[in-house]
Amino acid sequence: MSNQSLPQALLKNFLGNSPTWYKQVIITFLLLNPLIVWQAGPVIASWILIFEFIFTLALALKCYPLQPGGLLALEAIVIGLADPHGVYYEVKSNLAVILLLMFMVAGIYFMKDMLLDLFTRILLGVKSKLLLSILFVVTAAFLSAFLDALTVTAVLISVGVGFYTVYHQTVSGSSSTYDRSNDEHVNEINRDDLEQFRAFLRNLMMHGAVGTALGGVTTLVGEPQNLLIAEKAGWNFVEFFLLMAPITMPVFVAGVITCWFLEHFKWFSYGAVLPDSVRVILQDFSDRETAKRSRQDQVAIMVQVIVALMLIFALAFHVAEVGLIGLMIIILLTAFNGVTEEHDIGQAFKEALPFTALLVVFFAVVTVIHEQHLFSPIINWVLTLDIDLQPQVFFVANGILSAISDNVFVATIYINEAMNALNSGIIDRAHFNNLAIAINTGTNIPSVATPNGQAAFLFLLTSALAPLIRLSYGKMVFMALPYTIVMSLVGYSAIVFML
C-alpha cells in the first residue's frame, strides 16, 4: 500500500514525468489566471496567457506543449477570454493547414527510403561542411518556393531521424529505432562523436528551416498567408513573385551570405563537422543498403521518385489543396508499393497528429488574441502615421507580432485592415500594394526569431528529431538570432528604398 497522499499522487500523475517545479509553475498559472481576469481585466489576462503559452513552448523538451498549453487554452475558454465557436472558426479558417499536416507529412513518410538515399548521397558526397550548409539553405528555399515550408520541414525531419537512427543502431547494437534507454550506452561508447554528430545535425536542420522561410516568402504557394494576401490583392503567381522580388531577393542573398559567415567563423554554435567515425558508419550503411537492394526495392524507390515528381507538379500548379494532394500521395505510394496493412499505414501519422492537435490549441490562443482585440491598438496607430512611413512600420509591427503570435493570423488581421482602408478611400491601390508587400514580408522574415512565428520552426521543435539532437526552444532562438537580425535589417532596408 503506497504511503502517498492524494495530493502527492495527483501531482505525480499530473503532466507525467515532467519536473516537479514545471508542474508547480503550470498549476500556479492555472490558479492565477482567473484572479488576474477579476482584478486586472481580460486584456491584461490575455497578454499574460500568451506569455504563459510561450513558456510551455519554450520548455517543449520538459513536456510536450499540447498538455500544459491545452490546459491554458481550456481555461481561457472557461473564464471567458475566448469562445468555443470562435475557436472552431479559427480551425475552419485554417483547415488547409490542418489537412496539410495530417496527410502531407504522412505522405512524406512513405518517401523516406528515397529521401534517405538521396540525402545520404549528398551528405557523403559533399565533404565541405560550408558548401553542404549552403546547399541545405538553397535547396530548402527552392523547394519551399514551389511546395510548402511545412512539407519541406517534414522532409528535413525524416532525413535527420534517418541519419540518427542509422548511427544509433550501429553504435548501440540495436536493430530498433531510437530508444532513449540506450542513450547512455551510446554516450559511454562515443560521447564526443555523439555530441558532435548532434551539433552537426542541429546545424543542418536550422539552416534548412531558415531556408524554408527564405523561399516561402517569395511565392504565393510558399506560406498559407501568402495565398490569403494574393487573393485579397488579386495577384497571380507571376505578379506575386515580381512584386515581392525587390524585397525577397536581397533577403535571400543576405541569408546565404549569413550562412557562409556562420559556418566559416563557427559563430552561434554553427561550424560542427561530421565526425569521421560517423561518416564511416553512414558510408557503410549506404554501401550495405545499395548492395542488398533487390529489384523490388529498386522499383519501390522508382515509384517514390515518380510520385515525388507528381507531388512537385501538383503543388507548383496548385491543382488542389495541399492536404488533398498529400492524401493522393499516400494512396499512390501505399498502393503501388504494397503497403496494405492498417497498422503499417497508421505508423505514418504518428509524427504529424500530435503537432496537429497542438496547432488546434494554438488556434485557441489566436482566438483569445482576436476576441480581446489585442492587436487592434497597434493597427489603428500605424494607419494614423504618415503614408510614406506606413510600409516600414507595417513590416516592423508584423514582424514583432508574428514572432510572438502566428504569422497567418497577423497577416489576416493586417491585410483585412488594409483592404478596408482601400475600400474606404483612405489609401489608393498603389499604396495598398506597398502595404500588402510589407505585410507579407513582415510576417515571413522577422518571424524566424522564434518557433512561435513560423509553423515550420514549431513543427521542427516539437518533432521526434528535436530531443534526439538536443534542439530546445532556447537553442533554436539562439541559432536563429543572426539570421533574424540580418534578414530583418535587409528586409527593412529594402522596404525603405524600394517602396
Steps between C-alpha positions, in 0.01 A plus 500: 500500500651834396560763769439781250226746585232579243654842410842336457355231276313758292815711463699193397247415230460860383699553178672165540879505535538876482716657775310584817588870472352509149176343624481753782549791257218377276267453798587853615413634155165322506415631846610859439333563164141525633623740770677713238180520292307605809756758619668631182246427229492270198752692285782481757408138574511417127851642459614305806340184357693545174831520686402197709432309179837609362655367822355154428645514147838608632516193723376253239780256593377491861141426398332495161307832479168336410415420863605816691413727206170320455411549865568873465283513185216315672521736796491800264168374364362425847583845641361676194813615315393303193186337366487136380324613183786744438749216537302294250499794258879528524537126444263510203687798355824306525366163384746501208794509744349221713443280194856570392634378833277195511563371149805666344732417788370143497556489125863603547538205741443260212779672305755457777705233319553719197565811711746325730685358200507841325615701799750235606661532158506879535637489855769246418577648160549859618800499734501875569270587792479860379387395152261243648339763724451743212357213295246429777395867515467539124327164446251560782430850366445375144269219610305727736438747219311237301380266773425601858732573792337234719537239226869582457550496878338156513759384246785644709365334815468162326856524373637609840322217683627259235862607547478485878326162498772348279771628734313391813431150372864448405659633819249355746474167321121537492295419193210714623441868447627752751432410863608744769570210737801416282621859491739464793655195335563703186643783710738267681635365173545820302382799700705758308403364159134484602494860619684619190260307278205658681652844453558423131135401453381804699697722263350341188145501637519868594652596165224305328227654719624851423512401133128419512434856619724651230318311227155500654469879485565520125193334346130479575518123572798525736304588815126489583479876558658570160201347325263692726675832421514421127127427493420829673729693266395314185855391409588191298811286547728711278371835632555390859857390430593817309346735758675323788834458320648845586472398866533122494799467267734726706383316813573163336853610405554637852383167645749301293784739591404471868520121469852533357615724786345281769666186368833659415546674836308237704274760662180427693576126539543448126803345330470148645637245252395140447731275709709260293369203699140599423582555133640147488182362659275685256720400204493134607124518541462653155723235343315217676160634403608541139650150486199319646241701309277261310316567175184552706678759717627680191149510355367636833752786490420561133131530591590746775699712252212506251247590770740770633507658153119483491496667842719789385291549186169486692619745765669740258181530293276482809270240342336447841545593864836382631345258751293329231811464286664337802214252524550420130870436572412260782259306279744473208806407703324241715309348207799459269748400770283236665430674833151368568489430876319755715773484765774580246305796364426625853872530574520787252264717707690474830727794424242751380187449711643616836612820330161532329333484841746759630420726206129490587593606854704778342190613311321525835768744618466688171126524572583670830710755310218558253210523745686725743620725213857490629652619173236760409668796675823432312321478163301817561816687603691392187221621271521848656868541405634684196420298189869466402585348839220246506667220294812483720296530820269224373810287435633553854161463673419184304841356578476558875143373527573198279796404718277471807179392330412332171603654168186373323278672757703823497498512119124440496432786741730747325396425141133531597568840657694609190216378279248695709714814464511449122123448475439807717716718275756571774781358282536442126577175318874566466535561873289193575746292293790642702325418827420147378867446410603628845245276671613190313872555551447619859313186602747267324847643565539631860277219626795256478603649837295242692321171428171679579503704182587230247292181497792318337727596792239391755456173311875436519512591870220258592610219265657170599834632372532796740573297818738271310723790396429704816332783311313697765291819470782711639753337269281569198459867596876534555595331171237697307610834649766593239264408219221702666714812535654493150182400313286752690744788443538420130123460463435829679760681288348359182154618612638852560684530170278295268148599609 
